[in-house]
């Protein structure tokens, strides 16, 4: 390759043919042009004997220059000219490519692929062999050096993916053992080390590469290195969001958002990184019920797996209800059982103290009952029903329970209580024995200061051993439990205060209560047995199905796991857990952050050479443009030759010149389709542009989501939604218009109403959506603000009478069988115009509702719903999507479904 700096030639030897251009000049100059063809009409022969036109003996000089220019352009094109060519590879040996393809490379992975492609293309030109080494451990096997050709490596680039775990440069260094000879090493680095040991391994790898040849390193600038979203801290009622960057820099803001289980956005904000600091934090305050729904935190825009934190039950703040005599707290606050429980639960749960009816009327994780006697039958039945649905009841004993025969206990109790210590007892207060392996308290260390002096005793029996969660030193059960439906009933055989025990004065008391709370709904239970991957993160931070190669991991060692090919980051659950056992409780998150100690930027001192940047101007192949120019000039030469030979009539010369000019510009010879023609060739959904950014964005996202549903469930394929202006755009191109009408909808331009009226009369259909259902009670009479604004906008439009959608209307069965038409909201009627059968085949042209359908259909680019749907949740969203499908089918097919031919098929479907 001949490199001239800004310009290079891949086939420079072809430039030698330019030496033949003078000979070509002489040849063309000697050869005269073809003679002019002259007609031979006998009567006109004499008139033209003295014709002033003469055929030249030589080719005109300007035509010679034109043909030499064509030849020169062809020579230059075949010589392979490149503008801004990539630099040639140093040395003469094979190209050694070392690629960091771990989590830190994911955010700018396309830049790495572009750089790889350029290097491989250069190696292909220079006919070099390629050695490829990827530093992230592969999903299967171990890190290995791959020897291949440049062409084969370029073809394999399409399957290159980054991995969602850190790189292992020590293993990459080991893969280079035994490699010798003259090489051209190029390291495409992510510029990061995640620990001091990783930095040392990077320096050793760079040193080994410098021994093999002149090393080139490509890496991002320090300010562009991949950031890391850290796992949040709990600070009272709020999360503390934390992020880290590799190097200190100027103050910057990182946007983030919190997503729910279905991908809905629950909150968003900005995390500030102060100037000169590497970490920043901000508090994310949300209502408790909303906060407990957060399943994922992520940086925006996407930063790969390092910008994602999956949340499990460890980050969900529980709600504890305390049931007991409140007056005792007021009379003797330091002795009351509720006081000790409130202080113990406060650091990690929201505590509520209220009567039973109020406690069970709100979402509750754990119900704690202090010493009580026999419960009223109605209260006991309510508690038992609550436990059947998964609730956990923690009950403490005391004098009242010892004197009663209440049946709401996990095991049978003896009458009275046992006193340890005192003047009338020969025994001393007892400490707790080590907790059994199957107990929720397993792993806690019994405190010698926690002693029990009085307790209620369990009646011995064959099931007592299995029901015992904790015992005293003499083997007497002190905590017993049994399953009640999907919930638990747990009894502590002593008091919640210091009347019978010193346990509430120790830290063990708080730890035991925290373990009990872990059994509450949504807490996931005590992890035991084996855990398997249920969903795993890829390097881009997207959750997907786990590969079959993954093996289960022991629950006992899960907390010590770091992301690796054998156990990638994601959500894990018990092996062979049923849907009820899993139900979101048993899942536990393994995040990439668990395997990263810190972010250390790698610079010149680590690489031994100054790193280059990935971003550079790409080379431009000039050959196609030169060939195009030669082709256009050749056409010009052809036309000029015809003119010189008289083959083009005089009157047609001007037309020929115009045609030549048309051929000279690519694409002008073909008729260009107008925008209207393109829209007419494809079914497109449209929405009326209101000028309100939020409303228009939601309309676009809603129709895009509806189009995706139509493509999946029917044969209708709609393109990208189109915004229209009813006063300027051609509405007849669209079978259906979605028109949101918020209260702040601007006034219509002059002539808009007439165009809308013409559109409706010609068979168009408009869905007017006021979105008022969120501010109206179900069945409430009187229009909302959006409906009033709609009436003002359409004041000059002559509409037929409106009526609620009848139960037998075609809209209820055009695709799905429906009787309700909810959107994001529900509860309000949907109106249609009453059209005579003689007009437009009786098809309604106006549909008016208040359910905010676009918000229910709206999705982001990954197919995730943008807004929650109330009150019916995802079931209501599915009904809204079905209404959208019915609506589009009705707009496209009209009253097709009213044909009696299809009645038997519909009846048969109903019977199925």
N, C-alpha and C positions, 0 to 999 in steps of 0.2 A: 504494500500500500504506500502510495506517495502522499505524505502529509505536508501540507503547506501552511499549517496553522489553522486559519479559519476555514480553509478548503482542503479537501483530500480526495484522492482517487483510488478506488479499490482495484482497478485494472489499468494502471498507468501505461502499460506497454501499448495499449490501443491508441494513445495520444500520438504515437509515432506515425500513424496513418495521416495525420495532419500535414506531413511533409508532401503528401501527394496533392494537396490543394492547388499549388501553382500549375502542376501538370493538368489537373482537371480544368483550370481556367483556360489554358491553351487549347485543350481539346474542345471545350464548349465554344471557344472563340472561332476555331477553325470550322467547325461544323455549322452550316447555316441553319436557320430555322426551317421548319417544314413549309412548303409553298402554300400560298393562300389558295383555297378552293374557290373557283369562280364558275358560276353557272354558264351554260352555253345555249342561250336562246338565240336562234338564228336571226330574228328580226332586230335584236339589240346588239348583235355582234359588231356591226359597223359603228354604232354609236359609241362603243367603248374601246375602239382601236387606239384612241389617243387618251386613254384613262390616265389621270394624274397619279393614281395609286401604283406603287411599285413594291415588290417584295424585297426586303433587305437581304443583302448577301451575307451578312453576319448577324449573329445574335446580339441584341442591344446590350450595352454594358451594364445597365441596371438589372436586366434579367440574369446576366452572369453573376452579379453580386448576390442576387437572391438565391440562386442555386448553390453557390459556394457557401452561403450562410446555412442553408439546409444541410449540406454535407458536414459543415463544422459542428452543427448542433447534434447530428447523429454520432459523430466521433466522440464528442464530449459525453453524450448520454451513455454510450456503450463503455466508456472508460470508468463508469461508476462514481460520479462526483458526489461528495458528501459535504454538506454545510455544517459547520461546528462539529467536526468528527470527534468521536471518543478517542482519548489518548491511547497510543499503542502500548501493549503490555511490555514490561521490562523483561530482559533476559530472553533465553531461548528454550527453556524447559516447559514442562506441562503447567497448566494453570491450577493452582490449589485454592479452592474456595472454602473458607471457613464461615459458616452462617450461624449467627445466634438466632434461633427460632423459638425462644421461650416466650413467656407472657409479656415481657417488656417490649417485644418487637411487634406485637399484634396491632397496636394503635396506628402504626405507620407501615403496615405490612406491604401495601401496594407499592410504596416507594422502594422497599427492599427488592420486591419482585422486578420492578423496572430496572434497578441497578444490576441485579443478577442477569436479566435478559441482555442488557448492554454488554456486560463482561463476557457472557457466553457468545454473543454475536461477534464480538471482537476476536475471541478465541477461535471461532469457526472461520473467520476470514484468514487468520494466521495459521490455521490447520494445526492447532495445539490440542493435545490430550487434556482432559479435565479430571481433577480429583476433587470430590465434594465431601465435606465434613460438616454435619449439622450437630451443634453443641447441646441441644435439648435432648434428653433421653427419649428414644422413640417409644411408641406404645408397646411394641413387641420387639424383643431382642435387646441388644446393647448398642452403644454408640460405635459406629464403624465408618471407615473411610471407603468411599465408593469411587471406583475408577470407571470413567465412561467417556463418550465422545461429546463434543460441544453440541452437536445437533440433537443427540438423544437427551442431553440435559435440558435443552431448551424446550423440547416436547414435554418433559416431565414437570416443567414449572407450573403447568395448569393444575397439577395435583398437590402443589406445595401448600401446606397449612402450618401456621404457628401452633404451638402447644401451650396449654394453660398451666404450665408449671415452670419452675426456674430452670436455667441452663446448668449443665454440669461440665465446666471447663476442665476439671481434673480428668474426667473420663475422656474428653476430647484430646487432651494432651497424651493420655495413654494410647489412644488410637493412632497417634503419629509415630509411635515407637517403631524403629526399623526403617523409617522412610529416609531416603538419602537421595543425593543427586541435585542437579540444578533445577529449582522450581521457581514459580512466580506466585507467592502467597498473597492472597487478598482476603482480609477479615472484614465481613459485614457485621459489625458489632452493634449490640443494643446500648452500649455505653454505660452499663450499670453492673455493679456487684452488690449482692444482698447480704454480705457479711465480710468480716476481715479475712476469713479463710477463702471466700470466693474471690476477693481482690487479689490475694496471693496467687491463687490458681490462674487468674487472668494474666498476671504479670509473667508467670512461668510459661503460659501458652504463647504470649507475645514474644518472649525470648526464644522459644523453640522455633517459631515461624521466622524470626529474623535470621536464625541459623540456616534455614532452608533457602533463603533468597531475599531479594529486596521487598520488604513488607509494605503493603498499602492497607490502610485502615479506613473504613467508612463508618461514621457514627454521627448522630444528631448533635446539635449544639446543646450545652448544658441546660438551657432554658426550655428545650424541646424534648427532653428525656421523659419517659413515661412516668406519670404521677401514680400515687398509691392511695386509694381510699381505705383508711384504717377502720377496724371494727369499732362501732360506737361505744361510748361509755354511758352508763346510766347516771343521770344527775337529777335526783328528785323525780319530778313528773315528766322530765324531758330527756331526749337523747342528746348526747354531745357528739355531733358529727365531727370527724377528724380526717385530715388529708395530709399527705407528705409529698414533697417534691425532692428531687435528687440534690439540687444545689440551691443555696440562697439566691435571691434575686429581687427584682422590684416587686412592689405590692401588686397582687393580682387576685381576681375573684374566680372561683371554680363553681359553676352551677351544678346543682345536684337535684335529684328527685327521689321520692319514696313511692314504691309501687306495691299494690295489693296482690293477693294470690292470683287473680285473673289478669294481672298486668295493668290494672287501672291506676291512674296517678292519684295518690292520696295527698301528697304535699310536694312542694318544690321550694328551692331557696338558693342561696348563694353562700359559699364558704370562703372566707377571706384569709389569704395568706399574707401576713404583714411583710413589709420590706425588710430584707436581710434575714428572714426566718425561713426555715425549711418546713415547718408544720403550721397548720392553722386549724381552728375549730369554731363551731357555732352550735347553738342550742336549737333543736327542732322540737318545738312545743306543739303537741297535739292533744285533743281529748283522748282519754284512756281507751275507749272503745275503738277509736280510729287508729290509735297507735298500735294496739294489739293486732291489727290486721296487716301491718307492714310485713311484707315478705322479702323485699329486696330494696337495697339502697344503691344508687349508681350515679356516677358523674355524667354530666351532659356537656358537650357531645361525648359519645361513647369512647372510652379509653381502654377497651378490652377487659380481660378478666381482672386486671389490677384496679379497675375503676368500679368494681362490683362487690358488694357484700351481701351474702344471703343471710337472712335472719331466721332463726328457729325459736323455740319456746324459751330459750335462755334469755332472750331480750324482751320478752313480753311481761309486762307488769301485771300481776294478778290482783284480783279483787277479793278481799276477805271480809266476810260478814260475821260480826260478833253478836251473839245472842246471850243476853244475861241481864241482871238487874242494874240499870243505869244509876239508880239512886245510891248504890254502894260506892260507886266511883266518886260521887259528890260528897258523901259522908266521910269515907275513909279512903282517899285516892291512892295512898301508898300501900294499902293492904288489899284493895279490890282485885279480883282476878282479871277483870277487863283491863285494868291499868297495865298489868304485866304483859298481857297479850298485845295491847296496842303498841307498847314500846318495842316488843320483840318483832312484830310484823312490819312496823313503819319503814325500815330501811329498804325493803324489797317488795312491798305490796301496798295497795290502796286499802285502807281499813274503813269499814262502815259499821256503825253501831245503830241498830234500829229494831223494831219489832219484826217478827218472822214474815208477816205479809209484805212489808216494804222491802225486806232483804231479798226475798225470792221473786219480787216483781221486776228486779233489774238484773242484768248479767252478773253472775256471781261465780267465782272459782271455788271458794272454800267456805263452808259454814262451820263456825266454831261455837260450841255450846259449853258454857261454864257449868258448874255444879247445879243441876236442876233435879227435881223429883219426877214424879210421873207426869208425862206430857198429856195434854188433852188429845183425844182420839183424832180430831180434825187436824191439829198441828202435826201429829205423828204421821198421818196419811200424806200430808203435803210434803213432808221431809222425805218419806220413803219414795214417793213418786219422783221427787227431784233427784234422788240418788239413782233411781232406775234409769234416768236419762243421762247419767254420767257425773252427777255431782258428788263431792267428797265432804263428809261430815266428820269433824274432829270433836270428840266429846271428852270432857274432863270429869273425874269423879269428885266426890266430896261427901259431907254429911247427908245432904238431901238424897243423893243417889243411893247411898248406903242404907238409908231408911226406907226406900221405896222398892217397888218391884217393876220397874219400867222395862218393857220389852225391847226398847230401841237401843240395844247393846249388842256387840258382836259375839259375845259368849255369855253363858249363864253365869250369874254372880251369886256368891254366898250372901246370906243375910248379914248385915253389920259390916264391920271393918276390922282390919288388923293393925294394932299399934306396936311399933318397934321403938324400944328405949323408954325411959321414964321410970318412975318409982315402982310401978307395979309390973314391969316387964323385965325379963332377964336378958333380952336381946338388945343389940345396938342398931341404930339406923344403918341401913344397907346402901352400898353404892351400886351402880348399874354394872351388869356383866357385859363382856364384849358382845357386840351385836352379831347375830347370825348372818351368814353369807347371803341368804335370800331376802333379807330385810331391806326396806328402803333406807335404813340408817346404816347399812353396811359401809365400812370404811371410816366412820366417825370413831373418834377415840373417847371412850367414857371418861368423864372427869371425876377424879377422886373426891372433889369438893361437892359434887352433886349426890346427895344422900336422901333417901326416902325414909321417913319416920312413921308414915301411916298410909294405908292403901285399902282399897276394896279388893277382895279376893275373887278369883275366877273359880267356878265349879270344875273340878278335874273331869276329864273326859278324853276320848280318843282323838277328838278334833282340836283339842286345846293347843297341842304342840304346833300344828300347822298354822293356827291363828295367832301365834305369839310373834310379835315383831321385836320386842325388847324384854329383858328379864332383869331381876335383881341378882345380886351375887349368890343368893341361895337358890336360884332357879325359879323363883316366883314370877309369873308374868306381870309386867308393869305396863306394857302397851300391847293391845290385841286388836285385831282387825278382821273383817270379812268383806267379800265383794257383795254389793247389792245392785243387781242388774249390771249396768255399765259403770257404776260408781263404787265408792268405798264408805264403810262405816268404821271409824277408828276410835278406840277408847283408851285414854290414859288413866290408869287406875289410881291416880292421885290428883291433887288439886293443881290448878293453874297458877296459884300464888304460893307463898311460902308457909301456908298454914300446916301442910303435911310434908313438905319437901323443900330442900334447898336448890333443887334443879333450876327454878326460874332465875336464880342469882348467877348462873354459870353461862358461858358461851355455848355450851352444848345444847341448852334450851333453844337458842335461836337457830342453831344448825338443824336440830330435829324438826322444828317448825318449817324451816325452808324445805327440807326433804318431803314433809307431808304436803306442802304446797305444790311440789313438783308432780304429785299425783293428780292434781286438780285438772279440770277440763282444759285440753289444749296444751298441757305441760309436757306431754310425751312420756311420762312415766319414768321409771328407773331403767336405764339402759342396761341390758344384759343379753347374753347369748352372742349371736353374730349379726352384723349389720351389712346390708348390701346397698349398692348404689341404686337410687330410684330416678335421679335426674342429674346430669353432669353439665358443668360449664365448659364451653369451648373457649379458645383463646380470645374470641371477640366478645365474650361475656354473655353469650346466649345459652339458655338452658335447653338440653336435648336429651333424647333417650340414651341410656348408657350402653356401651358396647358389650357384647356377650362375653368377652374375654375376662372381664373383671371378676375377681373372686371376693367373697365376703371377708370382712375384717372383724376381729373380736371387739366387742363393745368395751371391754375393760381397757383396751389400749387405744381407743378412738381419740381421746383427748391429746395423745402424744403424736398423732399422725400429722404428716406434712404432705402437701399435694405432690403426687408423683404419678408415673404412668399406671402403676398398680392400683392407685386410689386417687383419681383426679378430683379437683374441687367440685362440689355439688351437694345434693341432698341424699342422705342415707337413712334407711329404715330397717326394722327387724326382718330377718329372712323369713319368707313365707307368711308374712303378717297378713291377716285378712283386712278387708277394707275398713271394717269397724275398728279393728285394733290399730290400724294406721291412722286414718282419719285426721291427718295433720298433726297428731299428738306425738307419734313415735319418730317423726322425721327429725334429723339433726343435721346441721350444716357444717360442711368442711370448706373453709374459705382459703383462697390463695394466701391471704395475709398470715396464716398460721405457719408458713414456711419461710417467711421473710423477716429477718432481724432488723435490717435498716437498708437505706438506699445510698450507695456510695458511687459517685460519678467516676468514670475512668477517663483520664486525660492523657496528655502527651507522655507524662512520666510513667504511666502504667503501660502504655503501648510501646514506648520507645521511639515512636514516630508521631508526627503531627497528624491527627485524623482529618480526613476529608469529609465533606457533607454529602448527603444523599441527593439533595436537590441541585440539579444543574440543568442547563439548557440541553435538550435532547438533539441529537444529530438529525439532519434533514437530508433525505435522499433526493437529489435534484434530477435524477434520470427521468422519472415520469414527466416532470415539467418540461424538460428539454425535448423529450419525444413529442409531447403535445405541441410545443412550439414548432417543431419541425413538420409535424403533420399539418398544422394550419398553414404554414408557409408553402408546403407542397400543394395544398388545395389552391392557394393563391396563384402559384406557378401554373397549375393546370388551367385555371380560368383565364389567366393572361395569355397562355398559349392558344386557347380557343379563340380569344379575341384577335390575336395576331393573324390567325389563319382564316378569319372571317366566318367561323362556324357559329357564332352567336349573332342573331339578327340585331341590327342597329337599335331598333326600338326596344329590344329586350336587354340592352346592355345595362341600362339603369337598374332594371329588376335583378340582373345577375349580380350587380355590385351590392345591392341590398341583401341578396341571398348569401353572398360571400361574407358580408359582415355578420350575418346571422350564424353562419357556420364557424366564424372565428371565435365566438364566445360560447363555451360549452354550456349546453342546456337551453340556449335560446332557440335552437332548431326544433325543439319539442315544446308543445303547448304546456304551459305550466298550469297545474290545477289551482284554482283559487281556494281560499279558505272555506268558502261556502260549499264548493264542490266536494272537498275532502270531508266536511261534516255530513253532507248528504249521502256519502258512500258508506257511512258507519252509524250504527245506532249509538247515540250519545245521550246521557242524562244531563240536564242543565238546571242551574239554579239562578235565581235573580240576584244580581249583585246589589247589596244594600248600601255599600260604602262604609259599613261598620266592620272593621277588621276582624274582630272576634267572631261575629256572626257569619261572615263570608268564609273564614277558615273552617268553621264547624260545618257549614253547608258542604264545602268541598270534601272534607274528610268523611262526612256522612254518606254522600253519594258515591264516593270511592269505595267505602266499606260495603254499601249495598251492591255496587257493581261486582265486587269480589264474591259476594254471596250468590248473586245471579249466575256468575260464571261457573261456580262449583255445583249449583243445584239445578240448573236449567241449561237450555241451549242458547240463551240470550247472552251475547258477549258485548258488553258496553265498554267504550273507551274511557279516557280520562274525563271527569266531569268538566262541563264548560260553563263559565260565568257569563251571563247575558245581561244586557241593558235593554229593558222593554221599549225604550224610546229610540234606540238606534240599531239594535241587532235584529237579524231576521229570525223570528220565533218559529216559523213554520218548519224549520229544520229539525225540531225536537218534538218527540211525541208526548213528553211530559216535562213540566216545569215545577221545580220545588221553590216555593216563595216563602221565606221566613219573614214574619212581620212582628218585630219587637216594638215596644212602645216608642222607642226613639227612631223608628224608621223615617228617613227623610221624605220630603214631598216628591211626588213623581214629576218628571219633566213634561213639558208641554207635548201633547200628542201621544203620550205613553198609553193612556186609557183607550184611545181609538185603536192603537195597534194591538193591545191585549184583547179588545172586543173582536177584532178581525181574526185573531188567532183562535179564540174560542169558537167562533162561528164556523171556522174552516176545519174543525175536528180536533183542535188541540185540547190538552188537559192540564190543569194547574192544581197543585196541592198547596193550599195556603195553611201555614203553620204559625199560630200565634204564641205557642209555648206558655199559655196562661195556666195550664193545669197545676203548675207548682204553687200558684198563689190562690187557688180556688179549692174549696172543699168539694168532695164528690157530690154531685147533684145540685150544687149551688146555682141559683138562678142569677142572671145578670152577667154581662160580659166583663172580662178582665181588661187590663190596659191595652194588651195586644189586640184583642178583638175590637175594642173601640177605635184603635188606630187603623185597623183593617177597614172598618166601616167608613172611616173618613177618606182613606185612599181610594176606595172603590165606589165612591159616592156617585160618580158619573157613569158607572158600568151597569148596563141593563141585564140583570141576572134573572133566571127563572126562579120560582119558589124553591126554598131550601127545606129539607126534611132530614131527620136522622137516618143513617144507613139502615134500610129494612133488613130483617133477618134472612130474607131470601134473595138479597141483591147479589149480582154477579161478583162484586168485590169480595164477598165472603167465601167464594169457591173457585176463583179464577185459576188458582194453583193449589193452595192449601185450603182446608175447611176451617174457617175462622168465624167467631162471633164477637170478638173484641179486637180493638185496634190500638194497643198501647204503644207509647214511645218511651222516652226517658221517664215520663210521668204517665199516669193513668187516671181514670175516673170521670172523664168528661165525654160528652157525646161527639160523634163525628158526623158532619153534615155534608149532604150532596145536593146537587140541583135536580129538580124533577123535570126531566126532558120528555116530551111526547115521542112515541115510537117513530113518528114520521120524520123526526129531525135527528140526523146523525145516528140512525138506527137505535135511538133511545139510549145512547151511551152518555153518561154524565160527563160534563166537562169541567166542573168545579167541585173540589173536595176541600172542606174546611175543618180544621181540628186544632187542638191546643196541647198536644202531647209531646212536642219537641222531638220529632222522629229523627232528625239528623243527628242529634246528640246520642241517641240509642244506636244508630248505625255507625257512628264515627269510629275510625280505627287509625292507628299510626302506620308507618311504613312497614312495620313488622307484623301487622295483623292483630295488634292488641287494642282492646277497647279503651277509649280515652276517658269516658265519664261513667260514673256509677249510675245504675238504673234503680229507681225506687217506685213503689215499695217491693216489687216482685223479684228484684235481683236478676240473675242470669236467665231464669225462666222467662221473665218479662222481656228481656232483651231478645230472646229467641222468637217470642211472639211478634215483637216489633219487626224483626227481620222478615218473618213470614208475611206480615202485612205489606212490607216493602216489595216482596216478590209478587204478591197478589196485585199490588198497585201497578207495577210495571207491566205485568201480563194483561191487566185490564186495559191499560193505555195502548198496548200493542195489538190486542186481539178483540177488544170491544166486547160485545155480547155473545161471543162464540160459545161460551159455556151454557147459555140458555137454550141452545139447540136441543130438542127433545131426543135426538139420536143418542146423546150421551147419558141420558137418564139411567138406563140399565147399568152402564159401567159405573156410574156414581153410586147407585144403590148396592152394587156388588162390593165396591170398596168400603162403603159404610158397614156392610155386613161383616167384612173381614176385621 
